Amino acid sequence: MLFGTRFLALKATHHMKREFVLSIIISLIFLSLGFALLHFELIGYGLSFFVFLPFALGYILGKSTFKSISLWGLIISLAIFFILLLAGELEGMVCILLAMPLILIAIGLGAFVKYLIKKNRNKDNQDNLIKSSILPLFLFLTFAFIETELTKNEEFIIEVKSEIVLPYSPIQVYETIKSVDTLDAEKPFLMKLDLPIPQKCVLEEEKVGGIRICYFEGGKIVEKITELERGKLLKMDVIDYQLTGRKWLGFKEAIYLFDELEKGQTKMTRITTYTSELYPRFYWKPLEKIGIEQEHEYVFRNLKKDLKNNYGG
């Protein structure tokens, strides 16, 4: 009797270890395959990647008899995967943190759906993780390719606008913002993580067609002036940008408007126009807006400091 109990305990332990290892392997295969398809632009940053893929993983691992063991394997796999993305500079910390709630919710829904199905069936059978992962993997690839075909010609142009009132003339504000030797101000929250930090902006020629280059930690944005009216308007098309792990954003325009107010004040409006490949839009659009507004806020803080240094006040 004692021997039989020990045998069953050893068998259960072996089964738990096997499922733990398999859950890590399956999770890494799904995640790596999904990111590889993204990297080579075979699929897009859409519902298939952010929702269906983690939902499928939660569903697969929720089929396990030792569900907590498999889900721990998934958590470890996610940690390994994201660490590799960061180490390889394929994505930034902010991007990963913003995506995590959506991914974790999808995983939880997948596991919960499988729990309900298994509960209603009232069966206590053990599922083979490898076999049960084949159909979800096939469905993920099918949905991802279909979604990519359906959305590849869609381009939504989004505009983010920020305003600031400054106790200086429009000419003074324009002269200070058009070219910035060094940006050094208090960083907003997301920049303290790893949102791109602008270091300087160099205006090569102050005329329509002139080039303005803004350098960031780990990249740059190249702008071409399309409209210029000193102290009133500076409008530029973004003709090139190189920022770590941000291929899903397409920067279009950078615009500065200078409106003269009473008592020698100026209202400066900063407008960033961009496109995004991220879906679902109801989730990503507000987060994109927050990120760009924080970039604007950093520029505003530095502008106020430079104006005070140049003109006093």
C-alpha positions in Angstrom: 0.0 0.0 0.0 2.8 2.4 1.0 4.7 1.5 -2.2 1.6 2.2 -4.3 1.1 5.6 -2.6 4.8 6.5 -3.3 4.5 5.4 -6.9 1.4 7.5 -7.5 3.1 10.5 -5.8 6.2 10.1 -8.0 4.1 9.7 -11.1 2.1 12.9 -10.2 5.4 14.8 -9.6 6.8 13.6 -12.9 3.6 14.6 -14.7 3.8 18.1 -13.0 7.4 18.6 -14.1 6.6 17.5 -17.6 3.7 19.9 -17.9 5.7 22.7 -16.4 8.5 22.2 -19.0 6.0 21.7 -21.9 4.1 24.9 -20.9 7.3 26.9 -21.1 8.3 25.4 -24.5 4.8 25.8 -26.0 4.5 29.4 -24.7 7.9 30.4 -26.1 7.2 28.8 -29.5 3.9 30.7 -29.8 5.4 34.0 -28.6 8.5 33.7 -30.7 6.6 32.7 -33.8 4.2 35.6 -33.4 7.0 38.1 -32.9 9.0 36.7 -35.8 6.0 37.1 -38.1 5.7 40.7 -36.9 9.4 41.4 -37.3 9.3 40.3 -40.9 6.0 42.1 -41.5 4.1 39.0 -42.4 1.3 39.9 -39.9 0.3 43.1 -38.2 0.0 44.4 -34.7 -3.6 43.5 -34.4 -6.2 41.5 -32.6 -4.6 38.3 -33.6 -1.3 39.1 -31.9 -2.5 41.0 -28.9 -5.7 39.1 -28.2 -6.1 35.8 -30.0 -2.5 34.6 -29.4 -2.6 35.1 -25.6 -6.2 33.9 -25.5 -5.1 30.6 -27.2 -2.2 30.2 -24.8 -4.5 30.6 -21.8 -7.0 28.2 -23.3 -4.3 25.6 -24.1 -2.7 25.7 -20.7 -6.1 25.9 -19.0 -6.7 22.4 -20.3 -3.9 21.0 -18.1 -4.8 18.9 -15.1 -2.3 20.9 -13.0 -3.5 24.3 -14.3 -1.4 26.4 -11.9 1.8 24.6 -12.9 1.2 25.3 -16.6 0.2 28.9 -16.0 3.4 29.5 -13.9 5.3 28.1 -16.9 3.5 30.7 -19.1 4.4 33.5 -16.7 8.1 32.5 -16.8 7.9 32.3 -20.6 6.5 35.8 -20.8 9.2 37.1 -18.5 12.0 35.4 -20.6 10.4 36.6 -23.9 10.1 40.2 -22.8 13.6 40.3 -21.3 15.0 39.1 -24.6 13.1 41.8 -26.5 14.5 44.4 -24.1 18.0 43.0 -24.3 17.9 42.9 -28.1 16.4 46.4 -28.2 13.6 45.1 -30.3 11.0 46.8 -28.1 11.0 49.3 -25.3 9.9 48.9 -21.6 7.0 51.3 -22.1 5.7 49.4 -25.1 5.8 46.1 -23.2 4.2 47.6 -20.1 1.4 49.1 -22.1 0.7 45.8 -23.9 0.7 43.7 -20.7 -2.8 44.4 -19.4 -4.3 43.5 -22.8 -2.2 40.3 -23.0 -2.9 39.2 -19.4 -6.6 39.8 -19.8 -6.7 37.7 -22.9 -4.7 34.9 -21.2 -7.1 35.0 -18.3 -10.2 34.8 -20.5 -8.7 31.9 -22.4 -8.1 29.9 -19.2 -11.5 30.8 -17.9 -13.3 29.7 -21.0 -11.5 26.4 -20.9 -12.4 26.0 -17.2 -16.1 26.6 -17.9 -16.0 24.1 -20.8 -14.3 21.5 -18.8 -16.5 22.1 -15.8 -19.7 21.7 -17.8 -18.4 18.5 -19.4 -17.8 17.2 -15.9 -14.8 15.2 -17.0 -11.5 14.7 -15.2 -9.5 13.6 -18.2 -5.9 14.6 -18.8 -5.2 16.6 -22.0 -2.0 16.3 -24.0 -0.6 19.8 -24.2 1.3 19.2 -27.5 -1.7 17.8 -29.3 -4.1 20.4 -27.9 -1.8 23.3 -29.1 -1.9 22.3 -32.8 -5.4 23.6 -33.6 -5.0 26.9 -31.8 -1.7 27.5 -33.5 -3.2 26.9 -36.9 -6.2 29.2 -36.1 -3.8 31.9 -34.9 -1.9 31.8 -38.2 -5.1 31.7 -40.2 -6.7 34.7 -38.4 -3.4 36.6 -38.4 -2.9 36.4 -42.1 -6.6 37.1 -42.8 -6.5 40.2 -40.5 -3.3 41.4 -42.2 -4.9 41.2 -45.6 -8.1 43.0 -44.5 -6.2 45.9 -42.7 -3.1 46.3 -44.8 -4.5 49.2 -46.8 -6.1 50.9 -43.8 -4.3 54.0 -42.6 -5.8 56.2 -39.8 -4.2 59.6 -39.4 -4.3 60.7 -35.8 -3.5 64.2 -34.5 -2.4 65.0 -30.9 -2.4 68.6 -29.9 -0.9 70.3 -26.9 -0.9 74.0 -25.9 1.1 76.2 -23.6 0.9 79.9 -22.8 4.2 81.6 -22.3 5.0 85.2 -21.0 7.2 85.9 -24.1 6.6 87.3 -27.6 5.9 84.9 -30.5 9.3 85.8 -32.1 11.1 84.9 -28.9 9.3 81.6 -28.6 9.8 80.8 -32.2 13.5 81.5 -32.1 13.9 79.4 -29.0 12.1 76.3 -30.2 13.2 76.2 -33.9 16.6 74.8 -32.9 17.5 73.5 -29.5 21.1 72.7 -28.5 20.3 70.6 -25.5 17.1 69.4 -24.1 17.5 69.0 -20.3 14.3 69.2 -18.2 12.4 67.2 -15.7 11.2 64.0 -17.4 7.6 63.0 -17.3 6.8 59.5 -15.9 6.9 57.5 -19.1 10.3 59.0 -20.0 11.6 57.8 -16.7 10.9 54.3 -17.9 12.1 54.4 -21.5 9.9 56.6 -23.7 12.3 58.2 -26.3 14.1 61.2 -24.9 14.9 64.0 -27.3 18.4 65.4 -26.8 18.6 68.2 -29.3 17.0 69.6 -32.5 19.2 71.0 -35.3 17.7 73.3 -38.0 20.0 73.1 -41.0 18.3 75.8 -43.1 15.6 78.2 -42.0 13.5 78.0 -45.2 10.8 76.0 -46.9 12.6 72.7 -47.9 15.1 73.1 -45.0 15.9 70.1 -42.8 15.4 69.9 -39.1 16.8 66.8 -37.3 15.8 65.9 -33.7 18.1 63.5 -32.0 16.9 61.0 -29.4 18.6 58.5 -27.2 18.7 55.6 -29.6 17.5 57.3 -32.8 16.4 60.4 -34.7 13.5 62.1 -36.5 14.2 63.9 -39.7 11.8 66.7 -40.7 11.5 68.8 -43.8 9.9 72.3 -43.6 6.8 72.7 -45.7 5.5 76.0 -44.3 7.4 78.7 -42.5 6.3 82.1 -41.1 8.6 83.4 -38.4 6.7 83.9 -35.1 3.5 82.4 -36.6 4.0 79.0 -38.1 6.5 76.2 -38.4 5.2 73.1 -40.3 7.2 70.1 -41.2 6.8 66.7 -42.8 8.6 63.8 -41.1 10.6 62.2 -43.9 12.6 59.7 -41.8 12.6 58.3 -38.3 14.6 55.7 -36.5 13.4 54.9 -33.0 14.0 51.6 -31.2 11.1 49.1 -31.6 8.6 51.6 -32.9 7.8 50.5 -36.5 4.1 50.4 -35.6 4.0 54.2 -35.5 4.3 56.3 -38.6 5.1 59.9 -37.9 3.7 62.3 -40.5 3.8 65.9 -39.5 5.2 68.2 -36.8 3.6 71.6 -36.4 4.2 74.6 -34.2 1.7 77.4 -34.1 2.4 80.8 -32.4 -0.5 83.0 -31.4 0.1 86.4 -29.9 -2.0 87.1 -26.8 -2.5 90.1 -24.6 0.2 91.5 -22.3 3.0 90.2 -24.5 2.1 86.5 -24.1 2.1 83.7 -26.6 0.1 80.6 -27.0 2.2 77.9 -28.6 0.4 74.9 -30.0 2.4 71.7 -30.7 0.7 69.2 -33.1 2.0 65.8 -33.9 0.3 63.8 -36.7 1.0 60.1 -37.0 -0.4 56.8 -38.1 -0.6 53.6 -36.1 -0.8 49.9 -36.9 -1.9 48.9 -33.4 -5.3 47.2 -32.9 -7.7 47.2 -31.2 -7.9 51.0 -31.5 -10.1 51.6 -28.5 -7.3 50.3 -26.4 -4.2 51.7 -28.1 -5.4 55.2 -29.2 -5.6 56.7 -25.6 -2.3 55.2 -24.7 -0.6 56.6 -27.8 -2.1 60.0 -27.0 -0.6 59.9 -23.5 2.8 58.9 -24.8 2.9 61.7 -27.3 1.6 64.3 -24.8 4.4 63.3 -22.5 6.9 64.0 -25.3 5.2 67.4 -25.8 5.3 68.1 -22.0 9.1 67.4 -21.9 9.7 69.9 -24.8 7.5 72.5 -23.1 9.4 72.2 -19.8 12.7 72.6 -21.6 11.3 75.5 -23.7 10.3 77.4 -20.5 13.7 76.9 -19.0 15.5 78.1 -22.2 13.2 81.1 -22.5 14.0 82.1 -19.0 17.7 81.7 -19.5 17.6 83.7 -22.8 15.2 86.4 -21.9 14.8 86.4 -18.2 11.4 86.5 -16.5 
